[in-house]
Amino acid sequence: MADRMKLLPARVLLLALVALCLPVAEAEGVYLTPDEFRAQAFGGAESTPQTLWLSAPLKDAAAEILGHPFAQLRVRYWRHGDRTAWVLDEIGKTHPITIGVVVEQGAVAAIRVLEFRESRGEEVRLPFFTDQFVGAGLRAGDGGELDRGIDGITGATLSVRAMQRVARLALFFHGQVLRPASPSGDGE
């Protein structure tokens, strides 16, 4: 028994060394495909794929929301009635996070992380975080800020900010596609 007790610290040390040598688990993963997201967004109802072409003023507004230039000339989205679904990418710390946002009546109806490519911060995909966005809209006259605060997650600050920016952008785009066309033809 005494010999076994002497070996116990050695075994614990060996297990600790093995654990340190194991590869660190990456937070990367595909959690939902765009097709699965669209099916959830519209409850199986048929949605129409559409394209929002970005004029210079829309690109400028998108850049203002994101805090960096928006490189795309067009954004694909899906629509059923006044409900739209957007699949957008935004950089977390160093890699893009693919995020799906459903907007209805000017408010977020759902937000989901479809693909996460960062090494940490994947907690932004969990319902305790994403549920905060449900019902959020844009504050009028406030540069496209959300009308409510979103609690952060320790260690995932940049991923949290990316989610907030994408939610704001989807809400802005939703407002653009549901806006009645102006008589001069400047609408969608």
C-alpha positions, 0 to 999 in steps of 0.5 A: 500500500505504501508503494502505491501511495508513492506512485500516486503523485507520479501518476497524477504528474503523468496525467497532467503532462499528457493533458497539457500535450493534448491539442487545445479544442478549437471553438470552430464549427458549423452549427447550422447551414444556410438552408437549415437557417432559412427553413427555421426562419420561415417555419417551412413556408416558401421564402423568396430569394431576393437581392439588395443592390447597394448604392453608394449611400447604402454602402456608406451606411453599412460601413458606418454601422460596421466600422469598416468598409462593406465590400459587397455590391449586393446582399442576398436575402430571403423574404416571406411577407414582411419577414426577412432573413439575412446571412452575413459574415463579420470578423470576430477577432481575426476570422469571419463569423457567419451569422443569420438574422431574421427580422420582422416588423423592424425587430430581430425575431431570431439571430443564430451563429451558422459558422464560427471560425475563431479559437474562442468566443463560441458562447455567442451561439448559445441561447442565453446570449442570442435571446437578448437580441429578440425584439431589438430594433434600431434606435431612431436617430442614433446612428443605427444603434440597437434600442437595448443593451446587450450583455457581453461575455467575458473572453468573447468581447470581439465576437459579441461586438460582431454579433451586435454589428450584424444585427444592426446591419440586418435591421438597417437592410430590412428597413431598406427593402421594406421601404416604399419606393420613392416617386423618383425611383430611388427605392429598392 
